[in-house]
Amino acid sequence: MTVADPTLARVKPSRGPGARERAAQKYAAWGFVAPAMIAIGLFFALPVIAALLLSLTDFDIYALANLDNLRFVGLQNYERLLTNPLFWGAMKNTLTFAVLGVPLSIAASLAAAVILNARVVKWRPIWRVMFFAPYVTTLVATAVVWRYLLHTRYGVINWGLTSVGLPAVDWLGQPSTSIPAILMFVVWKIFGYNMLIFLAVLQTVPDDLYEAARIDGAGPWKQFRHVTLPAIAPTLLLVSIISVASFFQLFAEPYVMTQGGPAQSTVTVLYFMYEEGFKWWNLGSASAVAFVLFLCILAITLVQLAVAKRVGAYQ
């Protein structure tokens, strides 16, 4: 009579409980994830689908009064949008904000992070709080304060210019200076958030790399170029993607500071969407603007990822 291997006898029964434990862990994981998935479905997926369907209709104030006036128009909202010069003007302004604002905000936040990461800087926690404070302050309140700072006659900025013999500038009253004025405020408002992200990743760069670079004769600039930038490249990509999305969604800043003026020089795509939806009550057209804006941000993000992958910023 063949005697069974006692090792097999011990291993075989353990397979059943192991499978049950894995199944229980799987169900438990889905149980933890389910509330978040339900919330995302109810408050994100369903509204997005509803907005997409809305963009294919002529939903306006008449449809609000009576849904029998609602008609399916297909892609007519998108066709009218692409032939609307006001939309292209808003797109041009938005691109100007993004092209100028993204490099400025990243440069300011990275410079602040590098300075605060230096061990020779005293009271670093206090500086971090001071630089991050504008980001957590109320946007509308700070925008109103900046309107007074930029005032032609009573603003502190123009007072500083006139005190050194320069003429006062009508910052918010001229198309040539309105975008730079809003950019100053936006960069000041958001650079503290990106600064904390950069500061966190800078503290993970090994000191041995800087020590090796110093031994090889590299100065501060070469250390930054050949050690710091390669080490923080994935984070730099993340911050650039976040910044592009933020600048493409500017609304409150021009709304509070200039109301889209002067001469519609600060009307952004999101501001144009607001006016279409809540000023003229063309809700179908406003939904179309939202999806065009989404496609623009998606396209730019894909280009950023492709360029970053090509230069080796991430794998």
Disulfide bonds with the S-S distance in Angstrom:
none
